[in-house]
């Protein structure tokens, strides 16, 4: 009996480790349907902390490196490849993504499960282009080169 309990305990432990090792790919119903493009990308750089501009609700543009493309641009304007550098605007970057909705944005879905935006993080994102038109209060964009691969993060989930 003791032997069976030990074997069952070891099997349960191995199963738990396998579940933990799998991680979370950041996939959910929102990220797979929102925006025109869906990618998993690593955040290359960002301020730590983001500027606190009081009541000003801004979109901050940060650089990412594309790891995987889940949905390409259906219109073919922005065809991405693994390793491409893209620049992504996050609305109200100081807030967890599930808290960014406000009257300036409107009724469309916006947010995600990411609790922070930190250098080195990997995010699965639903993106849209026309960043300047989508950023509710304007964008703080210090990334170079200008006008290249600019996107707005509609939904951002962490990847573990």
FENURBEL-V188881 format. One record per backbone hydrogen bond with DSSP energy under -0.5 kcal/mol. NH is the residue of the N-H (numbers start at 1). CO is the residue of the C=O. If there is no record, write none. Layout:
# FENURBEL-V188881
nh=NH co=CO
nh=NH co=CO
This chain:
# FENURBEL-V188881
nh=5 co=1
nh=6 co=2
nh=7 co=3
nh=8 co=4
nh=9 co=5
nh=10 co=6
nh=11 co=7
nh=12 co=8
nh=13 co=9
nh=14 co=10
nh=15 co=11
nh=16 co=12
nh=17 co=13
nh=18 co=14
nh=19 co=15
nh=20 co=16
nh=21 co=17
nh=22 co=18
nh=23 co=19
nh=23 co=20
nh=32 co=28
nh=33 co=30
nh=34 co=30
nh=36 co=127
nh=37 co=127
nh=38 co=71
nh=39 co=125
nh=40 co=68
nh=41 co=123
nh=42 co=65
nh=43 co=121
nh=44 co=42
nh=44 co=63
nh=45 co=63
nh=53 co=51
nh=56 co=53
nh=58 co=56
nh=59 co=138
nh=60 co=90
nh=61 co=140
nh=62 co=88
nh=64 co=86
nh=65 co=42
nh=66 co=84
nh=67 co=40
nh=68 co=40
nh=70 co=38
nh=70 co=68
nh=71 co=38
nh=73 co=78
nh=74 co=36
nh=76 co=73
nh=80 co=78
nh=83 co=66
nh=84 co=81
nh=86 co=64
nh=86 co=84
nh=87 co=149
nh=88 co=62
nh=88 co=86
nh=89 co=151
nh=90 co=60
nh=90 co=88
nh=91 co=89
nh=92 co=58
nh=93 co=90
nh=95 co=92
nh=97 co=114
nh=99 co=96
nh=100 co=97
nh=105 co=102
nh=106 co=102
nh=111 co=154
nh=113 co=156
nh=114 co=156
nh=120 co=43
nh=121 co=118
nh=123 co=41
nh=124 co=157
nh=125 co=39
nh=125 co=123
nh=126 co=155
nh=127 co=37
nh=127 co=125
nh=128 co=152
nh=133 co=130
nh=134 co=130
nh=135 co=131
nh=136 co=134
nh=138 co=135
nh=140 co=59
nh=141 co=139
nh=142 co=140
nh=148 co=145
nh=149 co=147
nh=151 co=87
nh=151 co=149
nh=152 co=128
nh=153 co=89
nh=154 co=126
nh=154 co=152
nh=155 co=126
nh=156 co=111
nh=157 co=124
nh=159 co=122
nh=160 co=24
